[in-house]
Amino acid sequence: MTTPDYISPKIRVQIEEKLFSIINFKGRRAEEVKKTLVTAALIKDSVENKAKEFGILPKTVRNYVEEQPQVIDQMLNVIKTISAKELGGRKRVKISIDWTSIEYKGKPVEGLGGSEKGYAWNYATATTRVKGKTLILAFTRVERVSQVQIIE
């Protein structure tokens, strides 16, 4: 999800509530993990900083995401469904494809790329802008495939 540099507090609360309602991790620290991920994304901060704020270890957040990938997939599918409804019957839209790498330190995860500083979660998104809103059309984790394959 792309967010502007400034989000009014009222809009931020609405976005948080929507994301909280569609992220369903299971486990003892699920609520803290959810809050960490959502607030870090909305204020463009690191998971490490936000995890400390909610009293959990960054590794706990990573473990939840690695062990329950279906939760993230489900959230993204809900977001894509919302985006498709916003598009309505449009037959043509301009699409932006972004490739993002988020580096982390720690154990390697099979299929993830490396970087000079350690390892990286790599993902690609396809987005469009309609009526002032950024809509996510596609999202995929990049696991050692070419950029051409991602675009296809």
Secondary structure, 3 states (H helix, E strand, C coil): CCCCCCCCHHHHHHHHHHHHHHCCCCCCCHHHHHHHHHHHHHCCCCHHHHHHHCCCCHHHHHHHHHHCHHHHHHHHHHHHHHHHHHHCCCCCCCCEEEEEEEEECCCCCCCCEEECCEEEEEEEEEEEEECCEEEEEEEEECCCCCHHHHHC
